[in-house]
Amino acid sequence: MAWSRLNGLILISGAFGMFDKKIAIDAGGYNHNTVGEDMELVIRMRRYMEERKAKYRVVYLLIHYAGQKRRVISRS
């Protein structure tokens, strides 16, 4: 949760993460030819937002669903 406060999260589980669909698609979507497609997507989404000087946050949300915690990247 500390990395979330610093906007420093780079790994979001693809199975349990929530992403802004438009940003994910505009950043190139999932690359199925990589071992860590969830981390790779987050890095590309961060780069996409940084290059456009757009405000964004990658946060750890304590939303419990079937005992799982969620993380999300979204526009600020």
N, C-alpha and C positions, 0 to 999 in steps of 0.2 A: 504494500500500500504506500510505502514511502516513495518508491519510484513513480507512482501515479501522481503524487503531490508535486513532484519535480518535472512532470510531463516526460518521464524518461523510460516508460515501458516500451519494449521492442518486441516482446513475445506475447501474443494473444492466441490462446488455443482456438484453432479454426472450428473445432466442434462446439465450443461454448462461447465464442466471441460474437459480438454484435458490431457490424460495420455500417457506415454510411454507404449505401449501395452505389450512389452516384460517384463518390470519391473512389471507391474500390474499382469500379468499372473504368473510370477515367484514368486511374493509375495503372491500368493494364489487366485487372482481374487476377484470378488464381492462375498460377503457372503450375501445371500438373507435372512438369518435367524437373522438379526440384524435390529435395528430401524434406525441406522445412517450408512448405508453401505458405503456412500461416505467418511465420516470422518474415519471410521474404515479401509477402504482401504488405505487412505493416511497414517495413522499411521503405518499400516503393510508395506507399501512401504518404508517409512522412516526407519523403523527398518531393513528391508531387505538391504537397501543401507548402513546403518550404520554398520551392522554386517559384511559386505563385505569390509568395509572401502573404499567404492566407493564414488567419488565426485557426488553430486547431488544438485539440487536446486528446491524449490517449489516457483513459482513466480506468481505474479498477472500481467497479460498482459492486456493492454487496447486495446483489439481487439473488435470492435463493430460489432455485427451481429444482426439485428433486435432489436437493443437497449440493448443487453445483454453484460456484461463484462465477460471475461474468465480468468481462472487460469489454470496453468499447472505444472506438476512435470516431470522433465526430467533429463537426465544425464548432468553434467556440461561439 
